[in-house]
Amino acid sequence: MSAPERIPPGGVRTIDPASAEACELLAHGELTVRGRIRDASNAALYCTVTHEGREAACVYKPVAGERPLWDFPDGTLAQREVAAYEVSEATGWGLVPPTVLREGPHGEGMCQLWIETAPEAELLALVDAEEPAPGWKAIGFAEVGEGRTALLVHADDERLRRLAVLDAVINNADRKGGHLLPTADGRLYGIDHGVTFNAENKLRTLLWGWAGESLTGEAVEALKGLRSALEPGERLAVTLAGLVTPAELDATRARAEALLASGRHPEPSGEWPAIPWPPV
């Protein structure tokens, strides 16, 4: 996620995404729109948020700027972004930047901490080979023009593997390469979670490299904790009940349970395109 045009660099103090102050700042700070992120499919505004002497950059996506989708209720994408953050936090992996639902200059919307990326980090690649090299996982073959194909691969990276598990739980229908944000300090964040939590299976992702493989012990423990957190009356369950439909909450519980029962990463169902388009 890089800053849009016409935004002067600097002048904004970096807030640690893992700090307790991040969500407080996002929720209670004064939002000032600085520009629009041009390649976003829905209205996405680059902003600064200030509160009690603290300031940070953030993304504000007003509900009023959401385009209707045939398979998701209108005006719910912002809530789903917040729900993805809440589930990520419950795993203990911190894979989604701090995200809150709040009022802004254009009405209620999602507000998410801006993440500065490390562009030199390589997580995806196209290679002229039949099999991935060590340290890489195959996604599939892609047409690259003039009748040629190349193998699309992603890094065999534990951070990506965690994100693949999270996506399976939240039923992410749009995990593209551009939604992966590695940082200079070695963290990895996923963004753009508006099309998640559907009650029907809609998993579309570039992170199929572990499909059918056994879950790591770490993932199993995270899923067990998530299963407990999703029980009726628990804080996460109550929070999600205000963000997604009852059927979608039940489906989320069922997906977490199914992952634990199988002990494996899911495989493409064949009922839905497995890879988003465009992939980046």
Salt bridges, closest charged atoms under 4 A:
GLU5 OE1 - ARG38 NE 3.64
ASP16 OD1 - ARG187 NH1 2.83
GLU21 OE1 - ARG54 NH1 3.31
GLU24 OE2 - ARG54 NH2 3.59
GLU52 OE2 - HIS51 NE2 3.69
ASP71 OD2 - LYS202 NZ 3.31
GLU81 OE2 - LYS61 NZ 2.90
GLU86 OE1 - ARG235 NH2 3.11
ASP128 OD1 - ARG148 NH2 3.30
ASP157 OD2 - ARG159 NH2 2.78
GLU158 OE2 - ARG162 NH2 3.76
ASP167 OD2 - ARG175 NE 2.73
ASP174 OD1 - LYS176 NZ 3.73
ASP185 OD2 - ARG187 NE 3.24
ASP192 OD1 - LYS61 NZ 2.70
ASP192 OD2 - HIS179 NE2 3.14
GLU213 OE2 - LYS137 NZ 2.64
GLU213 OE1 - ARG161 NH2 3.73
GLU218 OE2 - ARG162 NH2 2.98
GLU221 OE2 - LYS224 NZ 3.71
GLU248 OE2 - ARG80 NH2 2.99
ASP250 OD1 - ARG253 NH1 2.92
GLU257 OE2 - ARG227 NH1 3.12
